[in-house]
Amino acid sequence: MRPIPFVFGRLAVEADFTNRKQEIALVKSNFRMLVNTIIISPRRWGKTSLVNRVSEILEKEEPGLKICHIDLYNVRDESDFYLALAKEVLKVTSSKWEEMAQNASKFLSRLIPRITLAPDQQNEISFGIGCEELKKNPDDILDLAESIAIEKKINIIICVDDFQNIAEFGEPLAFQKKLRSHWQRHNHVAYCLSGSKRHMFLDVFTNSSMPFYKFGQIIFLEKISHENWISFIRERFRETGKQIGEKEASMIASLSDNHPFYVQQLAQQTWLRTERICTPEIITESHHSLINQMSLLYMGITEGLSIPQLGLLKACLAGEKQISSQATLKKYRMGTSGNVSRMKKSLADRDILDVQGDAIVFQDPGYAYWLKECYFKM
């Protein structure tokens, strides 16, 4: 069976990974030199795929460098963070579960860790520490990677995805102070912190009053260029015995606003509908099908918005440049200019808009299309 050459909704690896040559080189260099790195971009722009791609390369090139990955998507409190950190550090620095148990006992002896191996899954390890022990001695876990790195004469990179979720912890500022006080003393461990909440990240890492001020190099991940998408799409079609012209590949990228997730999604649906040669009609049919599939979700999102919020979205779609002018506020029923600032933040928090200074863009190009061509035309 011929493999589908476009992927979305999961990590892009090897041939599925698109370009990012400059970003790969920069992150690789930072990891090798143990430079703390902060990666910021909207959701589904490929932050995690980028970090994993760099990890794949360095695992082959740097045997003395171990890279640990932690996802905070479902981590909601400080105790869960400590458990996730300890478990992943022990796993990545141990070649077998017996060694993991030995390291846990050696470096976390005060916490009395519990480690069990699932009998039917050799690689699945259950790791636990009592809440009372965690509250008394979190320092051992925060220094665990540094202690193991010194013992084994290795370097470790700890990659934390969805780092913005620490804002939901109890007393998040105190927690950040605790992390910084330990991590800034580590000489054999570096940290890569990534997330999608631009305003939250900027406040955490560029506000001089915050604990993580100037903690590391900040990288704003940009969209992959239109030209790179054209060459990528055409090459993937060619590799699977199908053809797509430059104009048609450009059409896919344009309809998806060069957004990595949505370009791959539309390209996949177009590829599935193409027998041998792709045509504009096939792309249009694929795009309409995707919009129809998502229409119920889009309607649900829209029903939860206020009239002023809908007015702001409509003004953005209309290309209004002076969003806060009195004429624009009145035309789109947005209230006061102060209300616009609050709405921008609220819609960014809900992953509907991405606000970059005066520039406002939709995070989901399909939703923008549906609003403009379907909802606001009703």
C-alpha positions in Angstrom: 0.0 0.0 0.0 1.4 3.4 -1.0 2.2 5.5 2.1 0.5 8.9 2.6 3.2 11.5 2.1 1.7 14.2 4.3 1.2 14.1 8.1 -0.5 16.3 10.6 -1.7 15.9 14.2 1.5 14.0 15.1 5.2 14.7 15.2 6.9 15.3 11.8 10.0 13.1 11.6 12.7 12.6 9.0 11.2 13.0 5.5 7.9 14.4 6.9 9.8 17.3 8.5 9.8 20.5 6.3 12.8 22.8 6.0 13.5 24.8 9.3 17.2 24.6 8.4 18.1 27.8 10.2 16.1 26.9 13.3 17.6 23.4 13.4 21.1 24.8 13.2 20.4 27.4 15.9 18.8 24.9 18.3 21.5 22.3 17.7 24.2 24.9 18.5 22.4 25.9 21.7 22.0 22.3 22.9 25.6 21.5 22.2 26.8 24.6 24.1 24.2 24.1 26.9 22.5 27.4 26.2 19.0 27.7 27.7 16.5 28.2 24.9 12.9 29.5 24.8 10.8 28.7 21.7 7.6 30.7 21.2 5.0 30.2 18.4 1.3 29.6 18.1 -0.1 26.1 18.4 0.6 23.7 15.6 3.4 25.6 14.1 5.9 22.8 14.7 7.7 23.7 17.9 7.6 20.1 19.2 8.6 18.6 15.8 11.5 21.0 15.6 12.8 20.1 19.1 12.4 16.4 18.3 14.1 16.7 15.0 17.1 18.3 16.6 17.0 15.5 19.3 17.1 12.8 16.5 20.1 14.4 14.9 22.1 15.0 18.2 21.4 11.5 19.5 23.5 10.2 16.6 26.1 12.9 16.6 26.6 13.5 20.4 26.5 10.2 22.4 27.5 12.1 25.6 24.4 14.3 25.3 21.0 13.1 26.7 17.8 14.9 25.8 14.7 14.6 28.0 11.2 15.5 26.8 8.4 16.6 29.2 5.0 17.7 28.0 3.0 19.8 30.5 -0.2 19.6 28.5 -2.0 17.5 31.2 0.2 18.6 34.2 -1.8 20.8 36.4 0.1 21.2 39.7 3.5 21.4 41.2 3.6 17.8 42.4 2.7 16.4 39.0 5.5 18.5 37.5 8.1 17.0 39.9 6.9 13.5 39.2 7.1 14.0 35.4 10.5 15.6 35.6 12.0 12.8 37.8 10.5 10.0 35.7 11.7 11.4 32.4 15.2 12.3 33.6 15.6 8.8 35.1 14.3 7.1 31.9 16.6 9.0 29.6 19.7 8.5 31.7 19.2 4.8 32.3 19.8 1.9 29.9 17.5 -0.5 31.7 14.8 -0.3 34.4 17.1 -1.9 37.0 19.5 1.0 36.5 16.6 3.4 36.7 15.6 2.0 40.1 19.2 2.2 41.3 19.5 5.8 40.3 16.2 6.7 41.9 17.3 5.1 45.2 20.7 6.8 45.0 19.7 10.3 44.1 16.2 10.5 45.6 16.7 8.5 48.7 15.0 11.1 50.9 11.8 10.9 48.8 11.4 7.1 49.0 10.5 6.7 45.3 8.4 3.7 44.2 9.2 2.2 40.8 7.4 -0.8 39.3 7.6 -2.4 35.9 4.4 -3.4 34.2 4.5 -7.2 33.6 3.1 -7.0 30.1 4.9 -3.9 28.9 8.7 -4.1 29.4 9.3 -0.4 28.7 6.4 1.0 30.7 7.5 2.0 34.2 5.3 3.4 37.0 7.0 6.0 39.1 5.6 7.6 42.2 6.5 9.6 45.2 4.3 10.5 48.2 2.9 14.1 48.2 4.2 14.7 51.7 7.7 13.7 50.7 7.5 16.0 47.6 6.5 19.0 49.7 9.4 18.4 52.1 12.2 17.7 49.5 11.5 19.0 46.0 15.1 20.2 45.8 16.4 16.6 45.1 14.2 16.4 42.0 15.1 19.9 40.7 18.8 19.0 41.0 18.4 15.4 39.8 19.5 15.9 36.2 22.6 17.9 37.3 23.5 15.2 39.9 23.2 12.4 37.4 25.1 14.4 34.7 28.0 14.9 37.1 28.0 11.2 38.2 27.9 9.9 34.6 30.0 12.6 33.0 27.4 13.5 30.5 25.4 16.6 29.6 21.6 16.7 29.6 19.0 18.9 27.8 15.5 19.0 29.4 12.9 20.1 27.0 9.6 21.3 28.5 6.6 21.7 26.1 3.6 23.8 27.0 5.6 25.5 29.7 2.9 28.2 29.9 0.8 25.7 31.9 2.8 26.5 35.1 0.6 29.6 35.2 -2.2 27.3 36.3 -0.3 26.0 39.3 -1.0 27.2 42.8 1.4 30.1 43.6 3.0 30.1 40.1 5.4 33.0 40.9 6.8 31.2 43.9 7.2 28.0 41.8 9.1 30.0 39.1 11.4 31.4 41.7 12.1 27.8 43.0 12.9 26.5 39.5 15.2 29.5 38.6 17.1 29.2 41.9 18.0 25.6 41.1 18.3 25.7 37.3 20.6 28.7 37.1 23.2 26.8 39.1 23.4 23.8 36.7 26.5 23.6 34.6 25.9 20.2 32.9 22.2 20.7 32.2 20.4 23.2 29.9 16.7 23.8 29.4 14.5 24.2 26.4 11.2 25.8 27.3 8.5 26.1 24.6 4.9 27.3 24.5 2.2 29.0 22.5 1.1 31.9 24.8 3.2 34.7 23.4 2.1 37.4 25.8 2.6 35.1 28.8 6.0 34.0 27.6 7.2 37.5 26.9 6.1 38.5 30.4 7.9 35.6 32.0 11.2 35.9 30.1 11.5 39.6 29.3 10.0 41.3 32.4 12.8 42.3 34.7 10.6 41.7 37.8 10.0 38.0 36.9 12.2 35.1 38.1 13.0 33.8 34.6 14.1 37.2 33.2 16.9 36.7 30.7 17.0 32.9 31.4 18.0 32.0 27.9 17.8 32.8 24.2 14.3 33.5 22.9 13.4 32.1 19.5 10.2 33.2 17.8 9.3 30.4 15.4 8.1 31.8 12.1 5.9 30.2 9.5 7.7 28.1 6.8 8.1 30.2 3.7 5.6 29.9 0.8 8.4 28.9 -1.6 9.6 26.0 0.7 6.0 24.7 0.9 5.7 24.7 -2.9 8.9 22.6 -3.3 8.0 20.3 -0.4 4.5 19.6 -1.7 5.7 18.9 -5.3 8.5 16.6 -4.1 6.2 14.6 -1.9 3.7 14.1 -4.8 6.6 13.2 -7.1 8.0 10.6 -4.7 4.6 8.8 -4.6 4.1 8.7 -8.4 1.8 11.7 -8.7 2.2 15.1 -10.2 1.3 18.6 -9.0 2.3 21.9 -10.7 3.8 24.9 -9.1 0.6 26.9 -9.3 -1.4 24.1 -7.7 1.1 23.6 -4.9 1.1 27.4 -4.3 -2.7 27.2 -4.1 -2.6 24.7 -1.3 -0.1 26.8 0.7 -2.1 30.0 0.1 -5.4 28.5 1.2 -3.7 27.2 4.3 -1.9 30.6 5.0 1.4 28.7 5.1 0.4 27.2 8.4 2.3 23.9 8.9 -0.6 21.9 10.3 -3.1 23.0 7.8 -0.8 22.9 4.7 -0.1 19.2 5.5 -3.8 18.6 6.1 -5.0 20.1 2.9 -2.1 18.5 0.9 -3.0 15.1 2.3 -6.7 15.4 1.3 -5.7 16.7 -2.1 -3.2 13.8 -2.6 -5.8 11.3 -1.7 -8.2 12.7 -4.3 -5.5 12.8 -7.0 -5.2 9.8 -9.3 -2.3 11.0 -11.2 -2.2 14.7 -11.9 -3.5 17.3 -9.4 -5.8 20.0 -10.7 -7.2 23.3 -9.1 -10.6 21.7 -9.0 -9.3 18.8 -6.9 -7.8 21.3 -4.4 -11.0 23.3 -4.3 -13.0 20.2 -3.6 -10.6 19.1 -0.9 -10.7 22.5 0.8 -14.5 22.7 0.8 -14.7 19.2 2.2 -12.3 20.1 5.1 -14.3 23.3 5.8 -17.6 21.4 5.8 -16.1 18.7 8.2 -15.1 21.5 10.6 -18.2 23.6 10.4 -19.9 22.2 13.5 -16.7 22.9 15.5 -16.4 26.4 14.1 -20.1 27.1 14.9 -19.5 26.0 18.5 -16.5 28.3 18.8 -18.5 31.2 17.3 -21.6 30.7 19.5 -19.4 31.3 22.6 -18.3 34.7 21.4 -19.8 38.1 22.3 -21.1 40.6 19.7 -18.0 42.9 20.3 -15.7 39.9 19.8 -17.4 38.9 16.6 -17.1 42.6 15.5 -13.3 42.4 16.1 -13.0 39.2 14.1 -15.1 40.8 11.3 -12.9 43.9 11.3 -9.8 41.8 11.0 -11.2 39.8 8.1 -12.1 43.1 6.4 -8.5 44.2 6.6 -9.2 47.2 8.8 -5.9 48.9 9.8 -7.2 51.3 12.5 -9.0 48.8 14.7 -9.3 51.2 17.6 -10.5 54.3 15.6 -13.9 55.6 16.6 -15.2 54.9 13.1 -14.1 51.2 13.2 -15.3 50.8 16.7 -18.8 52.1 15.8 -19.0 50.2 12.5 -18.3 46.8 14.0 -20.0 47.4 17.4 -16.8 46.8 19.4 -17.4 49.3 22.3 -14.4 51.3 23.5 -10.7 51.1 22.5 -9.9 49.7 25.9 -12.4 46.9 25.2 -10.4 46.0 22.0 -7.3 45.4 24.0 -9.1 43.1 26.4 -10.8 41.2 23.4 -7.4 40.7 21.7 -6.0 39.1 24.8 -9.1 37.0 25.4 -9.2 35.7 21.8 -5.5 35.0 21.9 -5.9 33.0 25.1 -8.6 31.0 23.3 -6.2 30.3 20.4 -8.4 32.1 18.0 -6.1 35.0 17.2 -2.3 35.5 17.3 -1.5 39.1 18.2 2.0 40.4 17.3 2.0 44.1 18.1 -0.3 45.7 15.7 -0.5 42.6 13.5 -3.5 40.3 14.2 -3.8 36.9 12.4 -6.1 33.9 12.8 -4.5 30.8 14.2 -6.8 28.6 12.1 -7.0 29.7 8.5 -9.9 27.4 8.0 -11.9 29.2 10.7 -11.1 32.5 9.1 -12.3 31.2 5.7 -15.5 29.8 7.3 -16.3 33.1 9.1 -15.8 35.2 6.0 -17.4 32.9 3.4 -20.1 31.2 5.5 -20.9 32.8 8.8 -20.8 36.5 8.0 -22.6 35.9 4.7 -25.6 34.4 6.4 
